[in-house]
């Protein structure tokens, strides 16, 4: 047996020996719960800001994580967003702007540079889903 084992065996057999724990070498640090909350928020939002700064995270649907502008592919009408203009949609899906307006109930005097969310506010009964549905039906033909 090893020397340590022999010592432990001897200590167990002799009840007169009392093991006293050593004193604590490190002192506990007390931190306020408010400081914990602040540190947690700083870490959370700091991570978000750092991710956005290096281009890993974007909160806008207008650009990708690398900072490139989102461009309509013209394949899937479900990728149409409210910030896109009528001109962008007409160009991507190769549809004349006048035909797009007429088919979806948008007045002819609305400029092509108008965003869908602005059209939705100004034209009663219009919804961006109207354009998506119309383009989907047009693609099936």
Phi and psi in degrees as GROMACS dihedral restraints (atoms count N, CA, C in turn):
[ dihedral_restraints ]
;  ai    aj    ak    al  type     phi  dphi    fc
    3     4     5     6     1   -78.7    20    10
    4     5     6     7     1   164.1    20    10
    6     7     8     9     1   -64.0    20    10
    7     8     9    10     1   -37.4    20    10
    9    10    11    12     1   -65.2    20    10
   10    11    12    13     1   -41.6    20    10
   12    13    14    15     1   -63.5    20    10
   13    14    15    16     1   -40.6    20    10
   15    16    17    18     1   -62.5    20    10
   16    17    18    19     1   -40.9    20    10
   18    19    20    21     1   -64.9    20    10
   19    20    21    22     1   -43.2    20    10
   21    22    23    24     1   -64.4    20    10
   22    23    24    25     1   -40.0    20    10
   24    25    26    27     1   -63.8    20    10
   25    26    27    28     1   -41.7    20    10
   27    28    29    30     1   -65.1    20    10
   28    29    30    31     1   -37.7    20    10
   30    31    32    33     1   -67.3    20    10
   31    32    33    34     1   -37.3    20    10
   33    34    35    36     1   -67.9    20    10
   34    35    36    37     1   -34.1    20    10
   36    37    38    39     1   -78.2    20    10
   37    38    39    40     1   -24.1    20    10
   39    40    41    42     1  -104.0    20    10
   40    41    42    43     1   100.7    20    10
   42    43    44    45     1   -69.9    20    10
   43    44    45    46     1   -10.7    20    10
   45    46    47    48     1   -77.0    20    10
   46    47    48    49     1   -16.0    20    10
   48    49    50    51     1   -86.2    20    10
   49    50    51    52     1   126.2    20    10
   51    52    53    54     1  -114.7    20    10
   52    53    54    55     1   129.7    20    10
   54    55    56    57     1   -89.7    20    10
   55    56    57    58     1   124.7    20    10
   57    58    59    60     1  -108.4    20    10
   58    59    60    61     1   124.8    20    10
   60    61    62    63     1   -65.5    20    10
   61    62    63    64     1   148.2    20    10
   63    64    65    66     1   -72.6    20    10
   64    65    66    67     1   161.7    20    10
   66    67    68    69     1   -72.1    20    10
   67    68    69    70     1   154.2    20    10
   69    70    71    72     1   -72.8    20    10
   70    71    72    73     1   130.2    20    10
   72    73    74    75     1   -84.9    20    10
   73    74    75    76     1   -33.7    20    10
   75    76    77    78     1  -101.8    20    10
   76    77    78    79     1   141.2    20    10
   78    79    80    81     1   -94.5    20    10
   79    80    81    82     1   137.4    20    10
   81    82    83    84     1   -70.6    20    10
   82    83    84    85     1   143.6    20    10
   84    85    86    87     1  -107.5    20    10
   85    86    87    88     1   129.1    20    10
   87    88    89    90     1   -98.9    20    10
   88    89    90    91     1   125.3    20    10
   90    91    92    93     1  -118.5    20    10
   91    92    93    94     1   136.0    20    10
   93    94    95    96     1   -63.1    20    10
   94    95    96    97     1   142.8    20    10
   96    97    98    99     1   -60.2    20    10
   97    98    99   100     1   -29.8    20    10
   99   100   101   102     1   -66.3    20    10
  100   101   102   103     1   -38.7    20    10
  102   103   104   105     1   -65.8    20    10
  103   104   105   106     1   -39.2    20    10
  105   106   107   108     1   -59.0    20    10
  106   107   108   109     1   -44.8    20    10
  108   109   110   111     1   -62.1    20    10
  109   110   111   112     1   -45.1    20    10
  111   112   113   114     1   -64.5    20    10
  112   113   114   115     1   -43.8    20    10
  114   115   116   117     1   -62.4    20    10
  115   116   117   118     1   -40.1    20    10
  117   118   119   120     1   -61.7    20    10
  118   119   120   121     1   -43.9    20    10
  120   121   122   123     1   -66.7    20    10
  121   122   123   124     1   -40.6    20    10
  123   124   125   126     1   -62.4    20    10
  124   125   126   127     1   -42.5    20    10
  126   127   128   129     1   -65.4    20    10
  127   128   129   130     1   -44.5    20    10
  129   130   131   132     1   -60.8    20    10
  130   131   132   133     1   -57.4    20    10
  132   133   134   135     1   -73.1    20    10
  133   134   135   136     1   -28.5    20    10
  135   136   137   138     1   -64.7    20    10
  136   137   138   139     1   -38.4    20    10
  138   139   140   141     1   -64.1    20    10
  139   140   141   142     1   -42.4    20    10
  141   142   143   144     1   -63.2    20    10
  142   143   144   145     1   -48.1    20    10
  144   145   146   147     1   -63.6    20    10
  145   146   147   148     1   -40.6    20    10
  147   148   149   150     1   -64.7    20    10
  148   149   150   151     1   -40.3    20    10
  150   151   152   153     1   -64.6    20    10
  151   152   153   154     1   -39.1    20    10
  153   154   155   156     1   -68.6    20    10
  154   155   156   157     1   -36.9    20    10
  156   157   158   159     1   -66.0    20    10
  157   158   159   160     1   -35.1    20    10
  159   160   161   162     1   -90.8    20    10
  160   161   162   163     1     1.4    20    10
  162   163   164   165     1    84.6    20    10
  163   164   165   166     1    15.5    20    10
  165   166   167   168     1   -86.4    20    10
  166   167   168   169     1   -22.8    20    10
  168   169   170   171     1  -135.5    20    10
  169   170   171   172     1   133.2    20    10
  171   172   173   174     1  -128.9    20    10
  172   173   174   175     1   139.9    20    10
  174   175   176   177     1  -104.4    20    10
  175   176   177   178     1     0.2    20    10
  177   178   179   180     1  -104.7    20    10
  178   179   180   181     1   140.4    20    10
  180   181   182   183     1   -82.2    20    10
  181   182   183   184     1     0.2    20    10
  183   184   185   186     1   -86.4    20    10
  184   185   186   187     1   -21.7    20    10
  186   187   188   189     1  -131.7    20    10
  187   188   189   190     1   155.4    20    10
  189   190   191   192     1   -82.4    20    10
  190   191   192   193     1   178.2    20    10
  192   193   194   195     1   -61.5    20    10
  193   194   195   196     1   -28.5    20    10
  195   196   197   198     1   -88.1    20    10
  196   197   198   199     1     1.0    20    10
  198   199   200   201     1    93.8    20    10
  199   200   201   202     1     3.4    20    10
  201   202   203   204     1   -80.2    20    10
  202   203   204   205     1   143.9    20    10
  204   205   206   207     1   -69.7    20    10
  205   206   207   208     1   136.6    20    10
  207   208   209   210     1   -72.4    20    10
  208   209   210   211     1   128.8    20    10
  210   211   212   213     1  -120.7    20    10
  211   212   213   214     1   136.2    20    10
  213   214   215   216     1   -65.5    20    10
  214   215   216   217     1   136.7    20    10
  216   217   218   219     1   -84.7    20    10
  217   218   219   220     1   -26.3    20    10
  219   220   221   222     1    86.1    20    10
  220   221   222   223     1     6.4    20    10
  222   223   224   225     1  -100.1    20    10
  223   224   225   226     1   -40.3    20    10
  225   226   227   228     1  -122.4    20    10
  226   227   228   229     1   111.0    20    10
  228   229   230   231     1   -64.2    20    10
  229   230   231   232     1   -16.3    20    10
  231   232   233   234     1   -71.1    20    10
  232   233   234   235     1   -11.9    20    10
  234   235   236   237     1   -85.2    20    10
  235   236   237   238     1     0.9    20    10
  237   238   239   240     1   -73.0    20    10
  238   239   240   241     1   130.2    20    10
  240   241   242   243     1  -116.0    20    10
  241   242   243   244     1   162.2    20    10
  243   244   245   246     1   -65.5    20    10
  244   245   246   247     1   -22.6    20    10
  246   247   248   249     1   -84.1    20    10
  247   248   249   250     1    -7.4    20    10
  249   250   251   252     1   -78.5    20    10
  250   251   252   253     1   147.8    20    10
  252   253   254   255     1   -91.1    20    10
  253   254   255   256     1   163.1    20    10
  255   256   257   258     1   -62.2    20    10
  256   257   258   259     1   -38.1    20    10
  258   259   260   261     1   -61.8    20    10
  259   260   261   262     1   -43.0    20    10
  261   262   263   264     1   -61.5    20    10
  262   263   264   265     1   -42.3    20    10
  264   265   266   267     1   -67.3    20    10
  265   266   267   268     1   -45.3    20    10
  267   268   269   270     1   -62.3    20    10
  268   269   270   271     1   -40.2    20    10
  270   271   272   273     1   -67.9    20    10
  271   272   273   274     1   -46.2    20    10
  273   274   275   276     1   -65.0    20    10
  274   275   276   277     1   -36.5    20    10
  276   277   278   279     1  -101.1    20    10
  277   278   279   280     1     9.3    20    10
  279   280   281   282     1    51.2    20    10
  280   281   282   283     1    52.1    20    10
  282   283   284   285     1  -120.9    20    10
  283   284   285   286     1   133.4    20    10
  285   286   287   288     1   -61.2    20    10
  286   287   288   289     1   137.9    20    10
  288   289   290   291     1   -58.7    20    10
  289   290   291   292     1   -40.1    20    10
  291   292   293   294     1   -63.9    20    10
  292   293   294   295     1   -39.8    20    10
  294   295   296   297     1   -66.0    20    10
  295   296   297   298     1   -40.5    20    10
  297   298   299   300     1   -60.9    20    10
  298   299   300   301     1   -45.7    20    10
  300   301   302   303     1   -64.4    20    10
  301   302   303   304     1   -45.4    20    10
  303   304   305   306     1   -64.8    20    10
  304   305   306   307     1   -40.9    20    10
  306   307   308   309     1   -72.0    20    10
  307   308   309   310     1   -25.8    20    10
  309   310   311   312     1  -107.2    20    10
  310   311   312   313     1     3.7    20    10
  312   313   314   315     1    80.8    20    10
  313   314   315   316     1    20.5    20    10
  315   316   317   318     1   -88.5    20    10
  316   317   318   319     1   129.8    20    10
  318   319   320   321     1   -58.4    20    10
  319   320   321   322     1   147.8    20    10
  321   322   323   324     1   -65.8    20    10
  322   323   324   325     1   -24.0    20    10
  324   325   326   327     1   -82.5    20    10
  325   326   327   328     1    -1.5    20    10
  327   328   329   330     1   -76.4    20    10
  328   329   330   331     1   124.4    20    10
  330   331   332   333     1   -65.7    20    10
  331   332   333   334     1   153.2    20    10
  333   334   335   336     1   -69.2    20    10
  334   335   336   337     1   -20.6    20    10
  336   337   338   339     1   -82.4    20    10
  337   338   339   340     1     4.7    20    10
  339   340   341   342     1   -79.5    20    10
  340   341   342   343     1   134.4    20    10
  342   343   344   345     1   -74.6    20    10
  343   344   345   346     1   152.7    20    10
  345   346   347   348     1   -60.4    20    10
  346   347   348   349     1   -36.6    20    10
  348   349   350   351     1   -66.5    20    10
  349   350   351   352     1   -30.0    20    10
  351   352   353   354     1   -74.0    20    10
  352   353   354   355     1   -37.8    20    10
  354   355   356   357     1   -62.9    20    10
  355   356   357   358     1   -41.6    20    10
  357   358   359   360     1   -61.4    20    10
  358   359   360   361     1   -36.9    20    10
  360   361   362   363     1   -72.8    20    10
  361   362   363   364     1   -35.8    20    10
  363   364   365   366     1   -93.8    20    10
  364   365   366   367     1   -22.2    20    10
  366   367   368   369     1  -107.9    20    10
  367   368   369   370     1   113.8    20    10
  369   370   371   372     1   -65.2    20    10
  370   371   372   373     1   136.9    20    10
  372   373   374   375     1    83.1    20    10
  373   374   375   376     1    -4.6    20    10
  375   376   377   378     1   -85.8    20    10
  376   377   378   379     1   143.7    20    10
  378   379   380   381     1  -143.1    20    10
  379   380   381   382     1   139.2    20    10
  381   382   383   384     1   -55.9    20    10
  382   383   384   385     1   -25.1    20    10
  384   385   386   387     1   -63.3    20    10
  385   386   387   388     1   -26.4    20    10
  387   388   389   390     1   -59.2    20    10
  388   389   390   391     1   -45.8    20    10
  390   391   392   393     1   -66.1    20    10
  391   392   393   394     1   -43.0    20    10
  393   394   395   396     1   -59.9    20    10
  394   395   396   397     1   -47.0    20    10
  396   397   398   399     1   -62.0    20    10
  397   398   399   400     1   -43.4    20    10
  399   400   401   402     1   -63.6    20    10
  400   401   402   403     1   -43.3    20    10
  402   403   404   405     1   -67.0    20    10
  403   404   405   406     1   -37.4    20    10
  405   406   407   408     1   -63.1    20    10
  406   407   408   409     1   -44.3    20    10
  408   409   410   411     1   -65.3    20    10
  409   410   411   412     1   -37.0    20    10
  411   412   413   414     1   -67.7    20    10
  412   413   414   415     1   -37.1    20    10
  414   415   416   417     1   -69.9    20    10
  415   416   417   418     1   -29.6    20    10
  417   418   419   420     1   -72.6    20    10
  418   419   420   421     1   -20.1    20    10
